[in-house]
Amino acid sequence: MSGIPKSPPGKSPTGPHLNPPPQSPDQVRGEEGRAGARRARVGEAAASEAALYGPVKRFLECLGYEVKGEVRGCDVVARRGDEPPVIVELKLRFTLALVLQGVDRLALSERVYIAVPRPPSRRSPGRRAIAPDAPRVRRLCRRLGLGLILVGRDTVAVVEEPVPYRPRPAHQRAARLIAEFERRQGDMNIGGRTRAPIITAYRQDALRCAGALAAQGPMRLRELRAAAGVADAAPILQRNVYGWFTRLSRGTYALSDGGYRALGTFADAVAALTGPIATDPATIRAVA
């Protein structure tokens, strides 16, 4: 890969009215203060983005590139012999707009970098900005084929190269995904919903056990395993993740009040589950 190697105006008055109504002195001072703050922020942003150009230009020139700024809309363009051009987009923060800009530049060259200031070592607890050196940001850049440059006070570091993304297969996660899909009976969840409990395969087995206990009363684990058709009934009742079961004696369990309420809450799921459950959802609702 021949990418970059990693290394340690006038103003015019505007307004909603041509002749605005008179304002009090406090209103005038307040608006002037807000306008001044906006001008300061805009000026600071422009100066800061421009301040990134010098370090990046010097960094590329040290690598043998000829560098020019603002070429056909690109912040930085660098050439070295007959190699494809290197394009660098400069921004103060890592944002979606910056990512989209970088993706657009990939139509011009396969060697596109986005450069942002290196975040401070100590960040404010309430700060919600995306840290450009965060692992998820670096993964995103790799996946999109974008390079990432962090510009510090005295350093310029290439932390990601614009190379084709080839994710390492997560075999265990893929196996768990397929196993969960195969174990679930039916489709009892609405994709995208976040405020409703998810009917997982584990919850389905727990509901089968709860339905069998509600229909037949307290049982020993061996009997419950056969009645509910759940091979893993023992760990489900012993762990009692949802608080649906009550241990009466060694190996004997009954349904708790929470379990009866759960059968009412998940009545539609219970009705959809097939197998040896002989439970009427209407009766469960009455008990709950």
C-alpha positions in Angstrom: 0.0 0.0 0.0 1.4 3.4 -1.0 -0.5 5.4 1.6 0.9 7.8 4.1 3.0 6.0 6.7 2.0 6.4 10.3 4.1 8.7 12.4 4.6 9.3 16.2 -14.9 40.4 4.1 -17.2 43.2 4.3 -20.4 43.2 6.4 -23.9 44.3 5.3 -26.8 44.9 7.7 -29.6 42.4 7.5 -32.8 41.9 9.4 -36.4 40.8 9.3 -37.6 44.4 8.7 -36.3 47.3 6.8 -37.2 49.6 9.6 -37.3 47.5 12.8 -39.2 48.9 15.8 -37.2 50.8 18.4 -35.6 48.7 21.1 -34.7 49.4 24.7 -31.0 49.8 25.7 -31.0 46.4 27.4 -32.4 44.7 24.3 -29.7 46.4 22.1 -26.9 45.4 24.5 -28.2 41.8 24.6 -28.5 41.5 20.9 -25.1 43.1 20.3 -23.6 40.6 22.8 -25.1 37.6 21.1 -24.1 38.8 17.7 -20.5 39.4 18.9 -20.4 35.9 20.4 -21.6 34.4 17.1 -19.0 36.4 15.2 -16.3 35.2 17.6 -17.3 31.6 17.2 -17.4 31.8 13.4 -14.0 33.5 13.4 -12.5 31.0 15.8 -13.8 28.1 13.7 -12.4 29.5 10.5 -9.0 30.2 12.1 -8.8 26.8 13.7 -9.6 24.9 10.6 -7.1 27.0 8.7 -4.6 26.3 11.5 -4.8 22.6 10.6 -3.5 23.2 7.1 0.0 24.2 8.0 0.9 21.1 10.1 -0.7 18.8 7.6 1.1 20.5 4.7 4.5 20.3 6.4 3.8 16.6 7.3 3.1 15.7 3.7 6.0 17.7 2.3 8.4 15.9 4.6 7.2 12.7 2.9 8.0 14.1 -0.5 4.6 15.4 -1.6 3.9 18.7 -3.4 0.9 20.1 -1.5 -1.7 22.7 -2.5 -4.7 24.0 -0.7 -8.3 24.4 -1.8 -8.1 22.6 -5.1 -11.5 22.1 -6.8 -13.3 22.1 -3.4 -10.8 19.8 -1.6 -9.1 21.3 1.4 -5.7 19.7 0.7 -4.4 17.9 -2.4 -0.9 16.4 -2.5 1.0 14.8 -5.4 4.1 12.7 -5.4 5.3 11.6 -8.8 2.8 9.5 -10.7 1.0 8.2 -7.6 -2.7 8.8 -7.1 -3.4 12.2 -5.4 -3.8 12.3 -1.7 -6.9 14.3 -0.6 -7.3 15.6 3.0 -10.4 17.2 4.4 -9.9 19.4 7.4 -12.5 19.9 10.1 -12.6 20.9 13.8 -14.8 17.9 14.8 -15.6 14.5 13.6 -19.1 14.8 12.3 -21.4 13.0 9.8 -20.9 15.9 7.4 -17.2 15.3 7.4 -17.6 11.6 6.8 -20.0 12.2 3.9 -17.5 14.7 2.5 -14.8 12.1 2.7 -16.9 9.5 1.0 -17.7 11.9 -1.8 -13.9 12.5 -2.3 -13.4 8.8 -2.8 -14.8 9.3 -6.3 -11.7 11.4 -7.0 -9.0 9.3 -5.4 -8.6 6.1 -3.4 -6.4 7.9 -0.9 -8.6 10.2 1.1 -8.0 11.2 4.6 -10.0 13.2 7.1 -8.0 15.3 9.6 -9.3 16.6 12.9 -7.6 18.0 16.0 -6.4 15.4 18.5 -8.8 15.4 21.4 -7.5 16.6 24.8 -6.3 14.0 27.2 -8.8 15.2 29.9 -12.3 15.6 28.5 -15.2 17.3 30.2 -17.6 14.7 31.8 -20.6 16.4 30.2 -19.1 16.6 26.7 -21.0 14.6 24.2 -18.9 15.2 21.1 -17.6 12.1 19.2 -14.0 11.4 20.1 -12.1 11.0 16.8 -9.8 8.5 18.3 -12.6 6.3 19.7 -12.4 2.6 18.5 -15.9 2.8 16.9 -14.8 5.9 14.9 -11.7 4.2 13.7 -13.7 1.1 12.7 -16.1 3.3 10.7 -13.2 4.9 8.8 -11.7 1.5 8.0 -15.0 0.2 6.8 -15.5 3.2 4.5 -12.0 3.1 3.2 -11.1 6.6 4.7 -7.8 7.5 6.3 -7.8 9.4 9.6 -5.3 12.0 10.7 -5.1 13.5 14.2 -3.4 16.9 14.4 -1.9 17.7 17.8 -0.1 20.7 19.1 3.3 19.5 17.9 2.4 16.3 16.1 0.6 14.9 13.1 -0.3 11.2 13.3 -2.0 8.9 10.8 -4.1 6.5 12.8 -5.9 4.9 10.0 -4.9 4.3 6.4 -7.5 4.3 3.5 -7.4 0.6 2.7 -10.2 -1.7 1.7 -12.1 -2.9 4.8 -12.0 -6.7 5.5 -13.6 -7.3 8.9 -12.3 -10.3 10.9 -15.1 -12.8 11.0 -16.7 -13.2 14.4 -17.5 -16.9 14.3 -18.7 -17.2 17.9 -21.1 -14.2 17.6 -22.4 -15.5 14.3 -23.0 -18.9 15.8 -24.9 -17.3 18.7 -27.0 -15.3 16.3 -28.0 -18.3 14.3 -28.6 -20.4 17.4 -30.9 -17.7 18.8 -32.8 -17.4 15.5 -33.3 -21.2 15.3 -34.4 -21.6 18.9 -37.0 -18.9 18.8 -40.5 -20.0 17.9 -42.3 -17.6 15.6 -41.8 -13.9 15.4 -43.0 -12.3 18.6 -41.0 -9.0 18.4 -41.4 -5.9 16.4 -38.1 -4.8 15.0 -37.0 -1.3 16.1 -39.1 -1.2 19.2 -37.0 -0.4 22.3 -39.4 0.0 25.2 -40.9 -3.4 25.2 -39.4 -6.6 26.6 -37.8 -8.8 23.9 -39.2 -12.3 23.7 -35.9 -14.2 23.4 -35.6 -18.0 23.1 -34.7 -18.1 26.8 -37.8 -16.1 27.8 -39.9 -18.5 25.6 -38.5 -21.5 27.6 -39.2 -19.7 30.8 -42.8 -19.0 29.7 -43.2 -22.7 28.9 -42.1 -23.6 32.3 -44.3 -21.0 33.9 -47.3 -22.2 31.8 -46.8 -25.8 32.9 -46.6 -24.8 36.6 -49.7 -22.6 36.3 -51.6 -25.5 34.7 -50.4 -28.4 36.9 -49.2 -26.8 40.1 -45.8 -27.4 41.8 -43.6 -30.0 40.2 -40.2 -31.6 40.5 -37.7 -30.6 37.9 -37.8 -33.9 36.1 -41.6 -33.7 35.8 -41.5 -30.1 34.7 -38.9 -30.8 32.1 -41.3 -33.4 30.5 -44.4 -31.3 31.0 -43.0 -28.1 29.5 -40.8 -29.7 26.9 -37.8 -27.6 28.0 -34.5 -29.5 28.3 -32.9 -26.7 30.2 -35.7 -26.3 32.8 -33.3 -26.9 35.7 -30.9 -23.9 35.1 -33.9 -21.6 34.2 -35.7 -22.3 37.5 -32.5 -22.3 39.6 -31.2 -19.0 38.2 -34.8 -17.5 38.3 -33.7 -14.5 36.3 -37.2 -13.0 36.0 -38.3 -13.9 39.5 -41.2 -16.1 38.2 -40.5 -19.2 40.3 -40.4 -20.2 43.9 -38.4 -23.1 45.3 -40.5 -25.1 47.7 -38.0 -27.8 48.5 -35.0 -29.4 46.9 -35.9 -29.9 43.2 -39.5 -28.8 43.6 -40.7 -25.5 42.3 -44.0 -23.5 42.1 -45.0 -20.4 40.2 -44.6 -17.1 42.1 -47.0 -14.2 42.0 -44.6 -12.5 39.5 -44.9 -15.6 37.3 -48.7 -15.4 37.2 -48.4 -11.7 36.3 -45.9 -12.5 33.6 -48.2 -15.0 32.0 -50.8 -12.3 31.8 -48.3 -9.7 30.4 -47.1 -12.1 27.8 -50.4 -13.8 27.2 -50.1 -13.5 23.4 -46.7 -15.1 23.4 -47.9 -17.9 25.7 -50.9 -18.5 23.3 -48.5 -18.7 20.3 -46.1 -21.2 21.9 -46.9 -24.8 20.9 -46.1 -28.0 22.8 -47.4 -29.6 25.9 -48.6 -26.4 27.6 -52.3 -26.9 28.5 -52.9 -23.3 29.7 -55.8 -21.0 28.8 -54.6 -17.4 28.5 -58.0 -16.2 29.7 -57.7 -18.2 32.9 -54.1 -16.8 33.4 -55.5 -13.3 33.1 -58.1 -14.0 35.7 -55.5 -15.4 38.1 -53.2 -12.5 37.5 
